Amino acid sequence: MELKRDIYKDLLQWKQKNKGKVLELKGARQIGKTYILDKFGRENYATYIYINMAQTTGQEFLACLDQAGKWEPGKPRPEAPIHQALRLFDSRFTDEETTLVVIDEIQESARVYSLIRQFAREFQCHFVVTGSYLGKTVEKEYFLPAGDTVELRMDTLSFAEFLGALGKRELYEEIDLYGESPHNWYDELKELYQIYCTIGGYPDVVNSYLDNQRVADCERVLYQVIRIFIEESSRYFSNVLSMNLFEQLFPSIAQLSVREKAGAGDLIEELSELVYKEESNRATKQSIHYATAWLYRSDIIGFCGKAVECNPLDTRPKARMYFRDLGVWRYFLKKGGVRGAAAEGYINENFVYLDLLKRTYRMEIAGTAPMFGTYKKGEIDFFVSSLINDKDYGIEVKAGKAEGKTAKALLNDGKAEAIYFLKGNTYGGRANRMITVPIYLAGRVPFDYCKRPAVE
């Protein structure tokens, strides 16, 4: 079954507004990047050429580059060798805007990655480059083409996309945020949300669920996704220690992420203590730092910042970690010994984090990553500075006295325009500046509320 992805619209906009920049599509392994680019290329271009640097086509393209670039001293230099290499690779190639060239797994060749600037400046045709392990390109032999690329990020299926696969996207988009729709609508979405939080959004996992609705089968598929990532990553590590580290690091990240504290310490030091069960030292911290950076650049985990005293101008980056897929998050929570109601609370929080992360991409909220906030020795789950109306908002995901106290203090002290309570067991409602929304509708929260001036 074809899974409709929202990023297709972004690809169309890039094509229509193309300004001579190479599109770099980023995203984790096995989320459907190749599939969506194949569909996009075949449906919107007269000529579509696909090269995968991790497969035979990549080796063939390198051979074409070698042949087209042959030169002997004292003889005329070959003209437009990259153009010629593409013609040698595929006789259909023409340097026109009706041609799309996709180069997949481009991190496998520093030579080809370093041609991106020429792709942007010397060609009329459109180029897209992508890869699952683009963290490799930070090494010195890769020439970073600053200013010559535009970036799009692709994630596993969102809850809205998951509902689309089930034929329920219209229900999600039409239901009232604050409880004015029939209650059975909310009940249906809540049930589907619980399934989504269990299996996550990897396309193979979602397709497994669509085939037979058996969660156990989905878990087996998800396990294979995780194993493939770990095994493929081994090619990019220089020692066995770094490779074996992943087996211990994943559940340790889950354990660290669920610790409740108002102020985060040194994440790398705390992770090294969890993994090695002893006081961290320089060597263990270096290993943890390298492996964690790899997970981040491979879009497996994401970081969350901290707004000190809920001041958007006083922030600390990388104060917490979250997983980029809920199915993976649940799997490693279980491996880390976190189950039951506690696990559900953390999964809900991760769900909201992922939505806020997408909003940073879309320039709806400030910052490069979501933030939680500390205030007067309390904490609020997330603190959002909206770029829609330049107002600040608090978000509470978990119910509890401490969160309510901090939320009220933020409102009373004018630190937040409104507080959004995102809950599972609610139909929604509004009470002045305290707004309750079902958590599964988090992606539709507008963050545009403004308190009205008092009437004289």
ZIUR-V925511 format. One record per residue. N is the residue number from 1. RES is the residue in one letter. PSI is psi in whole degrees, -180 to 180 (* if undefined). Layout:
# ZIUR-V925511
N;RES;PSI / N;RES;PSI
This chain:
# ZIUR-V925511
1;M;137 / 2;E;127 / 3;L;115 / 4;K;131 / 5;R;137 / 6;D;-26 / 7;I;-17 / 8;Y;-39 / 9;K;-37 / 10;D;-37 / 11;L;-41 / 12;L;-41 / 13;Q;-40 / 14;W;-43 / 15;K;-44 / 16;Q;-33 / 17;K;15 / 18;N;126 / 19;K;36 / 20;G;24 / 21;K;147 / 22;V;135 / 23;L;126 / 24;E;110 / 25;L;116 / 26;K;153 / 27;G;162 / 28;A;169 / 29;R;140 / 30;Q;31 / 31;I;0 / 32;G;19 / 33;K;-48 / 34;T;-42 / 35;Y;-47 / 36;I;-34 / 37;L;-37 / 38;D;-45 / 39;K;-45 / 40;F;-46 / 41;G;-44 / 42;R;-30 / 43;E;-14 / 44;N;0 / 45;Y;147 / 46;A;-35 / 47;T;127 / 48;Y;122 / 49;I;128 / 50;Y;129 / 51;I;129 / 52;N;113 / 53;M;-10 / 54;A;2 / 55;Q;-173 / 56;T;-38 / 57;T;-31 / 58;G;-43 / 59;Q;-37 / 60;E;-40 / 61;F;-38 / 62;L;-38 / 63;A;-38 / 64;C;-39 / 65;L;-41 / 66;D;-48 / 67;Q;-44 / 68;A;-25 / 69;G;7 / 70;K;136 / 71;W;140 / 72;E;138 / 73;P;137 / 74;G;-10 / 75;K;158 / 76;P;140 / 77;R;145 / 78;P;139 / 79;E;137 / 80;A;59 / 81;P;-32 / 82;I;-39 / 83;H;-45 / 84;Q;-37 / 85;A;-40 / 86;L;-36 / 87;R;-38 / 88;L;-38 / 89;F;-41 / 90;D;114 / 91;S;-16 / 92;R;-11 / 93;F;130 / 94;T;141 / 95;D;73 / 96;E;163 / 97;E;-8 / 98;T;5 / 99;T;134 / 100;L;129 / 101;V;121 / 102;V;125 / 103;I;108 / 104;D;155 / 105;E;47 / 106;I;-19 / 107;Q;-13 / 108;E;-13 / 109;S;108 / 110;A;-32 / 111;R;-48 / 112;V;-40 / 113;Y;-36 / 114;S;-3 / 115;L;-3 / 116;I;-41 / 117;R;-39 / 118;Q;-37 / 119;F;-41 / 120;A;-37 / 121;R;-20 / 122;E;4 / 123;F;150 / 124;Q;-29 / 125;C;167 / 126;H;141 / 127;F;139 / 128;V;131 / 129;V;146 / 130;T;168 / 131;G;155 / 132;S;-19 / 133;Y;55 / 134;L;-9 / 135;G;-24 / 136;K;-29 / 137;T;0 / 138;V;-9 / 139;E;157 / 140;K;-25 / 141;E;-7 / 142;Y;125 / 143;F;116 / 144;L;120 / 145;P;63 / 146;A;131 / 147;G;-10 / 148;D;4 / 149;T;156 / 150;V;142 / 151;E;137 / 152;L;144 / 153;R;138 / 154;M;137 / 155;D;177 / 156;T;169 / 157;L;132 / 158;S;171 / 159;F;-40 / 160;A;-41 / 161;E;-38 / 162;F;-43 / 163;L;-36 / 164;G;-38 / 165;A;-25 / 166;L;3 / 167;G;23 / 168;K;14 / 169;R;-39 / 170;E;-40 / 171;L;-44 / 172;Y;-41 / 173;E;-20 / 174;E;-22 / 175;I;144 / 176;D;138 / 177;L;-26 / 178;Y;21 / 179;G;11 / 180;E;-5 / 181;S;166 / 182;P;138 / 183;H;-30 / 184;N;-23 / 185;W;-47 / 186;Y;-42 / 187;D;-39 / 188;E;-44 / 189;L;-37 / 190;K;-43 / 191;E;-43 / 192;L;-33 / 193;Y;-41 / 194;Q;-36 / 195;I;-45 / 196;Y;-42 / 197;C;-20 / 198;T;-42 / 199;I;-22 / 200;G;-164 / 201;G;14 / 202;Y;132 / 203;P;-43 / 204;D;-36 / 205;V;-45 / 206;V;-42 / 207;N;-35 / 208;S;-42 / 209;Y;-40 / 210;L;-30 / 211;D;-42 / 212;N;-1 / 213;Q;28 / 214;R;113 / 215;V;-35 / 216;A;-39 / 217;D;-38 / 218;C;-40 / 219;E;-37 / 220;R;-41 / 221;V;-42 / 222;L;-40 / 223;Y;-40 / 224;Q;-38 / 225;V;-45 / 226;I;-44 / 227;R;-41 / 228;I;-43 / 229;F;-47 / 230;I;-44 / 231;E;-41 / 232;E;-35 / 233;S;-24 / 234;S;-26 / 235;R;-17 / 236;Y;6 / 237;F;144 / 238;S;-9 / 239;N;158 / 240;V;-34 / 241;L;-47 / 242;S;-36 / 243;M;-49 / 244;N;-23 / 245;L;-34 / 246;F;-38 / 247;E;-35 / 248;Q;-28 / 249;L;-41 / 250;F;-56 / 251;P;-28 / 252;S;-37 / 253;I;-42 / 254;A;-44 / 255;Q;-44 / 256;L;-38 / 257;S;-26 / 258;V;0 / 259;R;130 / 260;E;119 / 261;K;146 / 262;A;-28 / 263;G;125 / 264;A;143 / 265;G;-145 / 266;D;107 / 267;L;-41 / 268;I;-42 / 269;E;-43 / 270;E;-38 / 271;L;-41 / 272;S;-34 / 273;E;-38 / 274;L;-42 / 275;V;-46 / 276;Y;-4 / 277;K;33 / 278;E;172 / 279;E;133 / 280;S;151 / 281;N;-180 / 282;R;-41 / 283;A;-45 / 284;T;-38 / 285;K;-37 / 286;Q;-43 / 287;S;-45 / 288;I;-43 / 289;H;-44 / 290;Y;-46 / 291;A;-39 / 292;T;-42 / 293;A;-37 / 294;W;-44 / 295;L;-38 / 296;Y;-47 / 297;R;-19 / 298;S;6 / 299;D;34 / 300;I;-37 / 301;I;163 / 302;G;158 / 303;F;153 / 304;C;135 / 305;G;178 / 306;K;129 / 307;A;108 / 308;V;125 / 309;E;33 / 310;C;40 / 311;N;111 / 312;P;-12 / 313;L;-3 / 314;D;88 / 315;T;156 / 316;R;120 / 317;P;159 / 318;K;48 / 319;A;-21 / 320;R;165 / 321;M;146 / 322;Y;158 / 323;F;152 / 324;R;3 / 325;D;135 / 326;L;-33 / 327;G;-44 / 328;V;-41 / 329;W;-47 / 330;R;-41 / 331;Y;-45 / 332;F;-23 / 333;L;-43 / 334;K;-44 / 335;K;-31 / 336;G;3 / 337;G;13 / 338;V;118 / 339;R;178 / 340;G;-147 / 341;A;-36 / 342;A;-45 / 343;A;-41 / 344;E;-40 / 345;G;-42 / 346;Y;-34 / 347;I;-41 / 348;N;-42 / 349;E;-42 / 350;N;-37 / 351;F;-45 / 352;V;-39 / 353;Y;-46 / 354;L;-38 / 355;D;-43 / 356;L;-35 / 357;L;-43 / 358;K;-35 / 359;R;-28 / 360;T;-37 / 361;Y;-42 / 362;R;4 / 363;M;40 / 364;E;-29 / 365;I;155 / 366;A;157 / 367;G;168 / 368;T;-7 / 369;A;156 / 370;P;163 / 371;M;145 / 372;F;170 / 373;G;143 / 374;T;147 / 375;Y;121 / 376;K;52 / 377;K;8 / 378;G;-176 / 379;E;145 / 380;I;142 / 381;D;-44 / 382;F;146 / 383;F;121 / 384;V;129 / 385;S;107 / 386;S;134 / 387;L;-1 / 388;I;-42 / 389;N;13 / 390;D;35 / 391;K;159 / 392;D;144 / 393;Y;148 / 394;G;151 / 395;I;126 / 396;E;126 / 397;V;-40 / 398;K;143 / 399;A;150 / 400;G;158 / 401;K;-41 / 402;A;-44 / 403;E;-41 / 404;G;-39 / 405;K;-45 / 406;T;-41 / 407;A;-45 / 408;K;-38 / 409;A;-40 / 410;L;-42 / 411;L;-46 / 412;N;-33 / 413;D;5 / 414;G;22 / 415;K;-15 / 416;A;141 / 417;E;-36 / 418;A;163 / 419;I;130 / 420;Y;124 / 421;F;115 / 422;L;110 / 423;K;155 / 424;G;-40 / 425;N;69 / 426;T;157 / 427;Y;-4 / 428;G;163 / 429;G;167 / 430;R;135 / 431;A;92 / 432;N;-117 / 433;R;14 / 434;M;109 / 435;I;125 / 436;T;130 / 437;V;139 / 438;P;135 / 439;I;-33 / 440;Y;-9 / 441;L;16 / 442;A;-35 / 443;G;-12 / 444;R;-1 / 445;V;125 / 446;P;-22 / 447;F;48 / 448;D;11 / 449;Y;136 / 450;C;130 / 451;K;141 / 452;R;142 / 453;P;148 / 454;A;141 / 455;V;125 / 456;E;*
